Amino acid sequence: MRSVVLIRGLLKGMGREVPCDMLALKDATSETGLAVYSQCCVIDAPMDLPDGIYAVTFSGQVAAARREGGLWLPEGTTSPLQIEPRPSESHGSSEIEEVIEILPLLKNDHVA
């Protein structure tokens, strides 16, 4: 199943470390339990961040992001992130770990 998700992550780079929100496409397979995230793009972060290359960490994974001219541009969207289920135990990480499903994508085969 494919859906749009809101990812709450930790944005690191250019000497800063701040929480952020990122949108992504999520493809999940019931057979393997794996989720693949692609088309990741930061949508909410502090306005005073300088332009440059950043890393967004979430659920033990990392997505690259680039800020250019004050706008967030996706980095490396052609290679989706492979997300594997993690043990439920906490490792005391300062990383924010939340992925929220927003809207399942509708298939075009239902259109008349």
HELIX and SHEET records of a PDB file:
HELIX    1   1 ASN A  108  HIS A  110  5                                   3    
SHEET    1   A 7 LEU A  71  PRO A  74  0                                        
SHEET    2   A 7 GLN A  61  GLU A  68 -1                                        
SHEET    3   A 7 GLY A  52  PHE A  58 -1                                        
SHEET    4   A 7 ARG A   2  GLY A  13 -1                                        
SHEET    5   A 7 ARG A  16  ALA A  28 -1                                        
SHEET    6   A 7 ALA A  35  ASP A  44 -1                                        
SHEET    7   A 7 LEU A  81  ILE A  83 -1                                        
SHEET    1   B 5 LEU A  71  PRO A  74  0                                        
SHEET    2   B 5 GLN A  61  GLU A  68 -1                                        
SHEET    3   B 5 GLY A  52  PHE A  58 -1                                        
SHEET    4   B 5 ARG A   2  GLY A  13 -1                                        
SHEET    5   B 5 GLU A  98  PRO A 104 -1                                        
END                                                                             
